[in-house]
Amino acid sequence: QVRLVESGGGSVQAGGSLRLSCTASGYTTNDNAMGWFRQAPGKEREGVAGIARGDRTVYADSVKGRFTISRDNAKNILYLQMDSLKPEDTAMYYCAADNHGSFSFLLSPARYDYWGQGTQVTVSS
C-alpha cells in the first residue's frame, strides 16, 4: 500500500524559507513522477512543481526561481525547498505520485494516483 506523508509546513514571515518533505512508503521514488500541489481556501488545487524520470523538473510560473523540487531516492523522500516566500504562497501543500515517469502533465492533478494528507504553509506579511 502506497503512503505519502508530508511534513515541514509552518508559519513564516514573507521573505522566509521552508523545506517540505514527503516520505513515501510502499513506493519507489526513483524513475517515477512526483509533484507538489497546493490549495488555498476557496481555490482549486494547483500544481507547484513536478519531477519526472531522469529528474526533469517543471515549475509553475508563480514559483519559478523561488522553489526547488528534489528527491532522495535512497530515502524515498521528495522535497520542496521554498525560498523568498510570499503571502500568496499560503496554502495547504500536498505531494502526489504515480507509477509513470513521463514528463507530460506533471502539474496536472489528474495524472496522479497517490496523494498525501497535506501540510499547511502560512506566510505573513
DRENDO-8393 format. One record per atom (N, C-alpha, C): x, y, z. Coordinates in steps of 0.2 Angstrom, whole numbers, padded with zeros to 4 digits, always signed. Layout:
% DRENDO-8393
XYZ ...
//
This chain:
% DRENDO-8393
+0004-0006+0000 +0000+0000+0000 +0004+0006+0000 +0003+0011-0005 +0007+0017-0005 +0004+0022+0000 +0009+0025+0003 +0008+0030+0008 +0013+0036+0007 +0010+0042+0007 +0014+0048+0006 +0012+0052+0012 +0018+0055+0016 +0017+0059+0022 +0021+0065+0021 +0017+0071+0021 +0021+0077+0021 +0023+0080+0028 +0028+0084+0028 +0030+0087+0034 +0034+0093+0032 +0035+0097+0037 +0039+0103+0036 +0035+0110+0035 +0029+0110+0035 +0025+0116+0035 +0025+0120+0041 +0023+0126+0041 +0023+0130+0047 +0021+0137+0045 +0022+0142+0050 +0021+0149+0049 +0028+0152+0048 +0028+0157+0043 +0034+0160+0042 +0032+0167+0039 +0037+0172+0040 +0036+0179+0038 +0038+0179+0030 +0035+0184+0027 +0037+0185+0020 +0044+0186+0019 +0047+0182+0014 +0054+0183+0013 +0058+0177+0016 +0054+0173+0020 +0057+0167+0024 +0058+0161+0019 +0060+0156+0022 +0061+0149+0019 +0058+0144+0023 +0055+0138+0019 +0053+0132+0022 +0055+0127+0018 +0056+0121+0020 +0058+0115+0016 +0053+0109+0018 +0049+0108+0013 +0044+0102+0014 +0047+0096+0012 +0045+0091+0016 +0047+0084+0014 +0041+0079+0013 +0041+0075+0009 +0036+0070+0008 +0039+0063+0008 +0038+0059+0013 +0041+0052+0014 +0036+0047+0011 +0039+0043+0007 +0035+0038+0003 +0036+0031+0006 +0031+0027+0007 +0032+0020+0009 +0027+0016+0004 +0030+0010+0003 +0026+0006-0002 +0027+0009-0009 +0032+0013-0010 +0033+0016-0017 +0040+0018-0018 +0042+0017-0024 +0049+0019-0026 +0049+0026-0030 +0053+0031-0027 +0053+0037-0030 +0057+0037-0036 +0062+0033-0036 +0066+0033-0042 +0063+0031-0049 +0063+0036-0054 +0061+0035-0060 +0053+0036-0061 +0050+0037-0056 +0043+0039-0056 +0042+0046-0055 +0036+0048-0058 +0034+0056-0057 +0031+0057-0051 +0033+0063-0048 +0030+0065-0042 +0029+0073-0042 +0025+0076-0038 +0024+0083-0039 +0021+0086-0032 +0022+0092-0032 +0019+0096-0026 +0014+0100-0029 +0008+0100-0025 +0002+0104-0026 +0000+0108-0020 -0004+0114-0021 -0006+0117-0016 -0013+0120-0017 -0017+0121-0012 -0024+0123-0012 -0025+0128-0007 -0027+0134-0009 -0029+0139-0004 -0037+0139-0003 -0039+0141+0003 -0046+0141+0004 -0050+0144-0002 -0055+0141-0005 -0059+0144-0010 -0056+0143-0017 -0050+0140-0017 -0047+0140-0024 -0046+0133-0026 -0045+0132-0032 -0043+0125-0035 -0036+0123-0033 -0035+0116-0033 -0029+0114-0032 -0024+0115-0038 -0018+0118-0037 -0014+0120-0042 -0007+0116-0042 -0004+0115-0047 +0002+0112-0047 +0008+0117-0046 +0012+0115-0042 +0018+0120-0040 +0024+0117-0043 +0026+0111-0043 +0032+0109-0045 +0031+0101-0047 +0035+0099-0052 +0035+0092-0053 +0042+0089-0055 +0043+0083-0054 +0049+0079-0056 +0048+0073-0059 +0051+0072-0065 +0049+0066-0069 +0056+0061-0069 +0055+0056-0073 +0061+0052-0074 +0067+0055-0077 +0073+0054-0074 +0079+0057-0076 +0079+0064-0072 +0075+0065-0067 +0074+0071-0063 +0073+0077-0067 +0070+0077-0073 +0067+0083-0076 +0062+0086-0072 +0062+0093-0071 +0058+0096-0067 +0054+0102-0071 +0049+0103-0068 +0044+0109-0071 +0042+0113-0065 +0041+0119-0066 +0038+0123-0060 +0032+0128-0063 +0028+0129-0059 +0023+0134-0060 +0026+0141-0061 +0024+0145-0065 +0027+0152-0066 +0027+0156-0060 +0022+0155-0055 +0022+0159-0049 +0028+0157-0044 +0031+0152-0045 +0036+0150-0040 +0043+0149-0043 +0043+0150-0050 +0050+0149-0053 +0055+0153-0050 +0061+0151-0049 +0066+0155-0046 +0066+0155-0038 +0061+0153-0036 +0060+0153-0028 +0059+0146-0025 +0056+0141-0029 +0055+0135-0026 +0060+0130-0030 +0062+0125-0026 +0066+0119-0029 +0063+0112-0027 +0062+0108-0032 +0059+0101-0031 +0065+0097-0031 +0066+0092-0027 +0071+0087-0027 +0069+0081-0024 +0073+0075-0024 +0071+0069-0021 +0078+0065-0019 +0077+0062-0014 +0082+0057-0011 +0080+0050-0012 +0082+0047-0018 +0079+0040-0019 +0081+0035-0014 +0087+0036-0011 +0089+0031-0006 +0084+0031+0000 +0082+0037+0001 +0077+0038+0007 +0070+0038+0005 +0068+0038-0001 +0061+0038-0004 +0058+0045-0001 +0061+0050-0002 +0059+0057+0001 +0059+0062-0005 +0053+0065-0006 +0053+0071-0010 +0053+0077-0006 +0057+0082-0009 +0057+0089-0005 +0055+0094-0010 +0053+0100-0006 +0051+0106-0009 +0055+0111-0005 +0060+0114-0008 +0063+0120-0004 +0060+0126-0007 +0057+0130-0002 +0053+0136-0004 +0057+0142-0001 +0059+0146-0005 +0063+0152-0003 +0059+0159-0005 +0061+0164-0002 +0058+0171-0004 +0050+0170-0004 +0048+0167+0002 +0040+0166+0002 +0036+0172+0002 +0031+0172-0001 +0026+0177-0001 +0019+0176+0002 +0015+0180+0004 +0009+0179+0007 +0005+0175+0003 +0005+0176-0004 +0001+0172-0008 +0003+0165-0009 +0008+0163-0006 +0010+0156-0006 +0007+0152+0000 +0003+0155+0004 -0001+0152+0009 -0006+0147+0006 -0006+0141+0009 -0010+0136+0006 -0008+0129+0010 -0013+0124+0009 -0011+0118+0011 -0007+0115+0005 -0001+0112+0007 +0003+0109+0001 +0003+0101+0002 +0002+0098-0004 +0001+0091-0005 +0007+0088-0009 +0009+0082-0008 +0013+0079-0013 +0009+0073-0016 +0011+0072-0022 +0007+0067-0026 +0012+0063-0030 +0010+0057-0032 +0015+0052-0035 +0011+0047-0040 +0014+0045-0045 +0011+0040-0049 +0016+0035-0051 +0014+0030-0055 +0018+0024-0057 +0021+0025-0064 +0021+0031-0066 +0024+0033-0073 +0029+0038-0072 +0034+0038-0077 +0040+0043-0076 +0039+0048-0081 +0034+0049-0085 +0034+0053-0091 +0033+0061-0088 +0036+0065-0092 +0036+0072-0091 +0030+0076-0092 +0025+0073-0096 +0019+0076-0098 +0014+0077-0092 +0011+0083-0092 +0006+0085-0087 +0008+0084-0080 +0015+0086-0079 +0017+0085-0072 +0013+0089-0067 +0011+0095-0069 +0007+0099-0065 +0000+0098-0065 -0003+0093-0068 -0010+0092-0068 -0012+0087-0063 -0016+0088-0058 -0018+0084-0053 -0021+0077-0055 -0024+0077-0061 -0027+0072-0064 -0023+0066-0065 -0016+0067-0066 -0012+0061-0068 -0010+0057-0062 -0011+0060-0056 -0008+0056-0051 -0012+0051-0047 -0009+0046-0045 -0013+0040-0042 -0013+0041-0034 -0008+0044-0031 -0007+0044-0024 -0006+0051-0021 -0009+0052-0016 -0009+0059-0013 -0007+0058-0005 -0004+0063-0003 -0003+0064+0005 -0009+0068+0008 -0008+0069+0014 -0014+0072+0018 -0013+0079+0018 -0007+0082+0016 -0006+0089+0016 -0002+0092+0022 +0001+0097+0021 +0004+0101+0027 +0003+0108+0025 +0001+0112+0031 -0001+0119+0030 +0005+0124+0030 +0005+0128+0025 +0011+0133+0025 +0007+0140+0025 +0009+0144+0030 +0006+0151+0031 +0012+0156+0031 +0011+0161+0026 +0016+0166+0026 +0013+0173+0027 +0015+0176+0032 +0013+0183+0034 +0017+0188+0032 +0013+0194+0031 +0017+0200+0028 +0020+0204+0033 
//
